[in-house]
């Protein structure tokens, strides 16, 4: 948006992060594009929220949304 924020589904986020890394057992690197208000999110935190069965790992993404996987 004009003020430097990002919008998805009527929610406004402060940051758009491109997080690069390699998921466990993957052959190549991935990139998550995340809209968030938490600038400290890491690739490991986001990827764990997808494959972990622990609720605390899923909660790390609360208030954030993955908008693209490269």
C-alpha positions, -999 to 999 in steps of 0.1 A, spaced: 0 0 0 11 36 -3 21 38 33 45 9 30 22 -17 47 8 -49 31 -28 -60 29 -43 -95 26 -80 -104 32 -87 -71 48 -59 -74 73 -30 -49 72 6 -61 80 37 -40 87 62 -63 69 66 -85 39 94 -110 45 111 -133 20 126 -161 41 150 -185 24 162 -218 37 160 -256 33 134 -277 49 144 -310 65 151 -337 38 145 -313 10 168 -314 -21 167 -277 -27 161 -244 -9 127 -228 -6 115 -193 0 84 -183 20 69 -149 14 52 -139 46 30 -109 56 35 -102 93 38 -77 121 66 -98 136 99 -88 119 118 -115 139 102 -145 121 128 -169 106 126 -195 79 129 -222 105 100 -209 125 77 -207 95 87 -241 81 82 -257 116 47 -242 118 39 -262 86 53 -297 95 54 -298 133 26 -315 153 33 -292 183 7 -265 189 34 -240 201 51 -243 166 18 -234 149 12 -205 173 45 -189 162 27 -179 130 -3 -164 147 -11 -131 131 10 -138 101 1 -153 67 22 -171 40 13 -156 7 38 -173 -16 61 -203 -17 89 -201 -42 
